[in-house]
Every structure is written in C-alpha cells, then in structure tokens.
Amino acid sequence: MQLKIFPFLLITVVTAWQSQVPYTRHFTLLQSLATPNNDINEEIQSGRLLEGGAVIDFSSVKASSKAEAALAKAREALTGKPPLAHSTILGINDDVVREVGHPLGQFASQEDIQSCAAYLRSIAPKDLFVKRNNASSEPSFTSEQIAEFQTLLSKAFEEAGEVTSAFAKTFYLGTKVMGSEAQRAIWAVYVWCRRTDEIVDAPRENNEDMLHDLSLWELRLENLWKYGEVVDVYDLCLLDSLVRYPNLDITPFLDMIRGMLMDVPGLGQDRYEKFDELHLYCYRVAGTVGLMSLPIFGCAPDYNDEVAREPALSLGVAFQLTNILRDVGEDAVQRKRVYLPQEDLKRFGVTEEQIMAQRVDENYIELMKFQIARARKYYERARRGVFMLAEESRLPVQVSIDAYGKILDKIEENGYDSLTKRAYVDKWEKLSIVPLSWYRTLDVSRTWPLPGDKPVHSLAEV
C-alpha cells in the first residue's frame, strides 16, 4: 500500500445505518463516541481506552519481535562507525527526482554542509545538543559566512518545498498561508517522512540492504537530535527546524521507523487479527506525523500540545484508515496484503479469497459501511483539534481533513467497491475544497456552520 504521508468531516449519524449492521460491541462504541458529550480533557485525565488502545501512549509497544531483532542486528554492524555522506542522498531515489523534475540536494559541498551545521549548533538554545568529547571550541562566524549559510538553507528549504508539493499538492497549498518559519519546518518534517518511506519501499534484492539503510537512518536521526550532526542538505532543514522548535520530540520519528518495519514482508505483519493491532500500525505510519507537527503548528492561547495530542493522533489514524479502505483491492492483488482486521471479515462474512478474487457482494458492502463509519469517527475526533491550533496553522490541517475525508465519499459513490475501483479526488475537486476549508477554520463557522456541518463550539460540546 502506498503510504500517503501528511495528507492532515463529518461523522455520519450512526443511527442511520444501525439497522444495516449487526448490533455489536464495536457498534456500541462507535455510537458512544458520536455523542455530544466527549470531552478530550476528561478522556486524557481518566486514561479512557478507545477502540485500538490508549488515547495517548503507544510508545511502549514495540514492532514485531522479528522486525526489532533484525533492525537491532543491522544496527550492531554500525557500532562505532559515524554516518558518512553517500554519493546518492539516502531516501531521495530516482522516483522522487522524477516527481520533482530535476536533481535534488546537489548544490552544496560536504564542507559547506558541515560548516552550516556548526553555525546552527552555535545559535541553538543552550544545552539543546550534547558536545562530543573531541569537539572543538565554540566557532565564530563572520557576517559574510552567515549570509552564505542562509542562502544554502534557503535553497535546501526550497527543494524541500518542491518535494512536498510533488507528493502532497493540496497540503502544500495549505502550508503557503503559514508563516515562513513554520512553513519551512513543516516541509522539513515532510521530507524526512518521505525519505523514510522511500528507504523502506525502494526495490531491493533482499531485506538486509533495506535494514542496513534503515538502521543507518535511525542512527542519523539520533545523532541529529543528540549532537546536532548532519549528513546532507535536507538534514540541515531538520536541524534548523529543531533549533527553532526545540520542543520537537524524537519519539514519533522513531515510532514511524517502527511502523515502516510493520510493512516489510517477512518481518512485519501481513494480517491484523484485531483492530487494536491495525490501530497501532496507523499510529506509527501516520499518527506520528501529527505529533511531529504539533510543536510547529502551535496551539491557540487556551490550549497546549498535550491537550492537542489526541486529535493529532486521531487525524493520522483517520488518514491511514482512509488509505486502507481506498486500496483494499490494490493491496490484495499487487501485494497479497489484507489490512482489514480479520475479526471484522469474519463478523461480516467476507473471506480473503473473496477479496483476492475482487468479488463485491452485500457482505462486503456492509463491511465497508462499517469501516467508513469507523474512519469518520476518527475524522470527527480530529476536527475538534483544528481550533486548538494557532490561527495561521489551521488551514493546511483543515484542507487535509476535507480532501482526504472526501475519499470516503467517493468510495460510497462507487457503490462501496474498493476492490475493482479506486476512489479518486481530482485536482479541481481538491482546489474547490480550499475556500470551504478556509471558512471552517474561522471562529464564525462554529456559530454559523456550513450546510451539513456539525457545529464545533468547545471541547465539552463535541
């Protein structure tokens, strides 16, 4: 399944389809989450469990033991070896270059990159980075050198923006209304996520090569966070963002790497027995992006990152569930993977053989109705978080919610056939969403919502 990183609504009235599906525990839970009394603060304080695990904390759960062991073995081979620059930039493969339309990351020498990194470390908040034992004394830089570093960074961020635009056009458009500092930091995060995805998905003869690159990638990330060290120009983008947003947390970045392992044939999971397992996967490969972005987006005056975490996680889960529902047929035929929980297949009388044969019947339709309702539940939870964000950060998130949520509408328009048809929202439909998304970010929309929109007044009323 192609991972759509960063692509950040409405829940259907559950009673409208109550008669169409069996009355189950899942249905009861979906119904309860659609009530107007869900207070995020209360859920956090009580540690309430949602379908799929705790509201907040997934970090204590590891990837499969086989995948963890394989990554650890690859990491051992790197012990004592500093990450070196490569002739090709890790995670920027031919497909990425082709999408952007020109060579990437080839405008600076290693000497210039390392000098720029030293400058960024010198202006970082005190104690943000650990100094290595053999580190030289604090360097000083002339105004001419600083101007050169700013030019180098501007070029690096320009290319990061091009990568973001090439793979997430609608989201990129939303970032254009953000302040330049936040905009650049979001592009840096997106490029890191894209590169992680490309490292895992690149065609290879064996898993060993991928594990080597992924363990190297993890080591580079840890060195960047701990020492402020970089290897290439896009590392500089992330380093600059960390200096400007020192409360960026490394945990979701590491969790995303674990999520990628869950997709590796022979190491991860080909099937998910329960939704709890799929929920963890969705968090790792998509919910993590929300947590990466929160410190950059910033919160409205009455909120903080801790309160906004749950909607951010829900947004990532909603996106990944949407990907899964859109790509059921493609994943089955091309990758022999079935992401839909096995317990749900059994409940609705759908077999894997049926999915592989791409046969849509009433059982499959009822299954898809249930899955779409579940995804919309997460969109609804995410929508509550938009007004927790700083005003200038709301549009890219709301555009993502509206554009990605529309994929679910397209699945319905296709008669719930996600086996032989691929739900698709064309460019003009996405562009037409932007004005509506903009209105939804305004405080006035909570009093006068758009036709069909559910009002969002405050956390306690959602």
Stockholm file with secondary structure:
# STOCKHOLM 1.0

chainA/1-462         MQLKIFPFLLITVVTAWQSQVPYTRHFTLLQSLATPNNDINEEIQSGRLLEGGAVIDFSSVKASSKAEAALAKAREALTGKPPLAHSTILGINDDVVREVGHPLGQFASQEDIQSCAAYLRSIAPKDLFVKRNNASSEPSFTSEQIAEFQTLLSKAFEEAGEVTSAFAKTFYLGTKVMGSEAQRAIWAVYVWCRRTDEIVDAPRENNEDMLHDLSLWELRLENLWKYGEVVDVYDLCLLDSLVRYPNLDITPFLDMIRGMLMDVPGLGQDRYEKFDELHLYCYRVAGTVGLMSLPIFGCAPDYNDEVAREPALSLGVAFQLTNILRDVGEDAVQRKRVYLPQEDLKRFGVTEEQIMAQRVDENYIELMKFQIARARKYYERARRGVFMLAEESRLPVQVSIDAYGKILDKIEENGYDSLTKRAYVDKWEKLSIVPLSWYRTLDVSRTWPLPGDKPVHSLAEV
#=GR chainA/1-462 SS CCCCCCCCCCCCCGGGGGGGSCCCHHHHHHHHHTSTTCCHHHHHHHTCEETTEESSCCTTSCSCHHHHHHHHHHHHTTTTCCCCCCSSCTTCCHHHHHHHTSCCSCSSCHHHHHHHHHHHHHTSCTTSSCCCTTCCSCCCCCHHHHHHHHHHHHHHHHHHHHHHHHHCHHHHHHHTTSCHHHHHHHHHHHHHHHHHHHHHHSCCSCHHHHHHHHHHHHHHHHHHHHHCCCSSHHHHHHHHHHHHCTTCCSHHHHHHHHHHHTTSTTTSCSBCSSHHHHHHHHIIIIIHHHHHHHHHHCBCTTCCHHHHHHHHHHHHHHHHHHHHHHTHHHHHHHHCCBCSCHHHHHHHTCCHHHHHTTCCCHHHHHHHHHHHHHHHHHHHHHHTTGGGBCGGGHHHHHHHHHHHHHHHHHHHHTTTCCSSCCCCCCHHHHHHHHHHHHHHTSTHHHHSCCTTCCCCCCGGGC
#=GC SS_cons         CCCCCCCCCCCCCGGGGGGGSCCCHHHHHHHHHTSTTCCHHHHHHHTCEETTEESSCCTTSCSCHHHHHHHHHHHHTTTTCCCCCCSSCTTCCHHHHHHHTSCCSCSSCHHHHHHHHHHHHHTSCTTSSCCCTTCCSCCCCCHHHHHHHHHHHHHHHHHHHHHHHHHCHHHHHHHTTSCHHHHHHHHHHHHHHHHHHHHHHSCCSCHHHHHHHHHHHHHHHHHHHHHCCCSSHHHHHHHHHHHHCTTCCSHHHHHHHHHHHTTSTTTSCSBCSSHHHHHHHHIIIIIHHHHHHHHHHCBCTTCCHHHHHHHHHHHHHHHHHHHHHHTHHHHHHHHCCBCSCHHHHHHHTCCHHHHHTTCCCHHHHHHHHHHHHHHHHHHHHHHTTGGGBCGGGHHHHHHHHHHHHHHHHHHHHTTTCCSSCCCCCCHHHHHHHHHHHHHHTSTHHHHSCCTTCCCCCCGGGC
//
